[in-house]
Amino acid sequence: MNAITDTLVVLGTLLILALPALVGYVHERRIDQQLRAAADRFAQAPAGRTRRGLTMHDVARAA
């Protein structure tokens, strides 16, 4: 019984230590997806200004 308790304590500690890194990783992936989507929308827009009046520089700076 002590072995199971010890194993659960170790796994719980690992989860507590790894959770912030995993949350940050998921957050960064979501931002990357949003940047790719914005770049794709900009690439499909007519040359010069986009429909909202933003240039690619404005989109990159907003991120």
Contacts in CASP RR format, 6 or more apart in sequence:
PFRMAT RR
TARGET T0000
AUTHOR 0000-0000-0000
METHOD contacts of the structure
MODEL  1
MNAITDTLVVLGTLLILALPALVGYVHERRIDQQLRAAADRFAQAPAGRT
RRGLTMHDVARAA
31 63 0 8 1.000
34 63 0 8 1.000
35 63 0 8 1.000
38 59 0 8 1.000
38 63 0 8 1.000
39 56 0 8 1.000
39 59 0 8 1.000
41 50 0 8 1.000
42 50 0 8 1.000
42 54 0 8 1.000
42 56 0 8 1.000
42 59 0 8 1.000
45 51 0 8 1.000
48 55 0 8 1.000
49 55 0 8 1.000
END
